């Protein structure tokens, strides 16, 4: 039976009499125990006791007298025991650490948005207080980047966030790689933009979304020869050698040329026919091979693009594209010709 409208049920009355008998015999207390929890203040429907117990490890709420479980999968409102580091302390307050910030996001900062005239008036700050807090904010930012290595990391991380164009997870990897190089003294005497661009190129290539060296050098405003030299140096240092395939550039070139997505089926078919003939495309620029295949697929599907447009996207010369086109045409002509016994 349930306890309703303040009236003791039959089970509660019986339980009360039993406790009274125990109390007269000296075996129990005369006062019933009332242990309540949020959302559970009524007596138990089985035994009539108000003795609710929360088991945090199981996420259950049960009766302390008879063990009846009345609620499961209870949300734990306590601290989030998520460990993002390799330490023994599992407690965490706030956001996880990130390599995209020089201090890994562990330091507090004074937001400039709170010191504008509108925000200051909303927060009840006078003009003098706003000036004082602006000065404190400048002093706080300068104190964080007093060391040259910290200033170096701040500038490099800002470049990665603003210019890399990579997803958040890849930006984390780029900043982590740059931090390791900085601690090993690799950045000393070298261009911050150059090392950052090289890390961006290597991480993008490793994750299967390669960027072209001319494109990276233009975005980070670094000389192509300097960028290529640092890419080779860092890849040897961390064993990050990887050979790019023309297939890695198909989707990017199709998107840049504004071709319909369905053309990727024709491109994949041409590449599957051409891939076994390694002597035809190995040793050549993968961007040029990808551009030649896309140029042929676009012509066959009725979405023709000029050689100049394709070369502009692929960053190859028209001479290279024409030579590869002749090789592809001769390959498919030999395949289409009937075999003579």
Number of C-alpha atoms within 10 A of each C-alpha: 14 16 16 10 6 7 9 16 16 13 19 22 12 14 16 18 12 12 18 18 15 14 14 11 9 10 11 14 13 14 10 14 10 13 15 15 14 6 6 17 13 18 24 26 17 15 17 24 22 22 22 25 18 17 12 14 8 10 13 16 21 19 22 16 15 13 15 15 15 13 12 12 10 14 9 10 7 7 9 12 11 12 13 14 10 7 7 7 11 12 11 13 9 8 9 13 13 18 19 25 19 23 16 11 15 13 9 8 11 14 10 12 10 16 21 13 14 12 14 16 14 10 11 10 16 12 13 9 13 18 13 12 17 18 11 13 17 12 11 14 12 12 10 15 16 10 10 9 16 15 15 17 22 17 15 24 24 15 19 24 18 9 15 22 12 17 10 11 10 18 23 19 18 28 26 17 20 26 22 12 17 18 11 10 12 14 19 13 7 12 13 20 19 25 24 25 30 29 27 28 24 21 20 21 19 16 9 13 15 18 18 14 19 17 15 21 21 12 15 19 13 19 14 16 12 15 25 17 12 19 23 15 13 19 15 11 11 9 10 14 15 10 8 16 17 21 18 17 22 20 18 16 18 22 12 13 17 11 17 12 10 9 18 17 11 17 21 16 13 17 18 11 12 16 15 10 11 9 9 15 20 13 8 13 15 19 23 26 27 26 29 26 25 28 23 18 22 22 13 12 12 9 13 14 17 10 16 13 14 24 20 14 17 25 16 17 14 16 11 16 23 14 12 21 19 11 14 20 12 12 15 13 11 11 11 9 8 8 7 4 3
